[in-house]
């Protein structure tokens, strides 16, 4: 099975980051977008399987405390540094 995501950079085979937050991309089945960052948010497309991982659930709890259910970017926003997010997700 293959799919094409224009202008996507591989941070990990199952983790994708768009080069521009204003791009319109098709989210592949079994994935969802998240915005990650403390100051400037970057958009990532991550597998739904991440939702089961305890470390990712901890990030979601932090996002809930920071943003509640009002996500200003229009998608899930995680107040975590991009580098730390990539390091964390590479261990999932």
C-alpha positions in Angstrom: 0.0 0.0 0.0 1.4 3.4 -0.9 0.3 6.9 -0.5 1.7 10.3 -1.6 2.0 13.2 0.8 3.3 16.3 -0.9 6.1 18.2 0.8 6.4 15.8 3.7 9.6 15.2 5.6 10.3 11.9 7.4 11.2 12.3 11.0 10.4 8.6 11.5 8.7 6.2 9.0 5.5 6.5 11.0 5.8 10.2 11.9 5.5 12.9 9.3 6.0 16.6 9.5 4.7 19.1 7.0 7.0 21.9 5.9 4.3 24.5 6.2 1.4 24.6 8.6 -0.8 26.3 6.0 -0.5 23.3 3.5 -3.5 21.2 2.8 -2.6 17.5 2.9 -4.6 14.3 2.8 -4.3 12.5 6.2 -3.8 8.8 5.5 -6.2 6.3 7.1 -5.1 5.4 10.6 -3.3 8.7 11.2 -4.2 12.1 12.6 -2.6 15.6 12.7 -1.2 17.2 15.7 0.6 20.6 16.2 3.7 20.4 18.4 5.6 23.3 19.8 6.1 25.7 22.7 6.3 28.9 20.6 6.0 28.0 16.9 3.8 25.0 16.2 4.8 22.4 13.6 2.2 20.1 12.2 2.9 16.3 12.4 0.8 13.4 11.1 1.0 10.5 13.5 -0.4 7.0 13.6 -3.5 6.4 15.7 -1.6 3.6 17.6 0.2 6.4 19.5 -3.0 7.1 21.4 -2.4 3.8 23.3 1.1 4.6 24.4 1.5 5.9 28.0 4.0 8.6 27.1 1.7 10.0 24.4 -1.2 9.9 26.8 0.9 12.0 29.2 1.4 14.5 26.4 -2.4 14.6 25.8 -2.9 15.3 29.5 -0.5 18.3 29.3 -2.3 19.5 26.2 -5.6 19.3 28.1 -4.2 21.4 30.9 -2.7 24.0 28.6 -5.5 24.3 26.0 -8.5 22.4 27.3 -10.7 21.5 24.3 -10.2 24.8 22.5 -7.3 24.1 20.1 -6.3 27.3 18.4 -4.7 25.6 15.4 -7.8 23.7 14.5 -6.3 20.3 15.5 -4.8 18.7 18.6 -2.1 21.0 20.0 0.7 19.6 22.2 2.8 22.2 24.2 6.1 20.3 23.9 9.3 21.1 22.1 9.5 19.6 18.6 12.9 17.9 19.3 11.5 16.3 22.5 8.4 15.1 20.7 10.4 13.5 18.0 12.7 11.8 20.5 9.7 10.6 22.5 7.8 9.2 19.5 10.9 7.5 18.1 10.8 5.3 21.2 7.1 4.2 20.6 
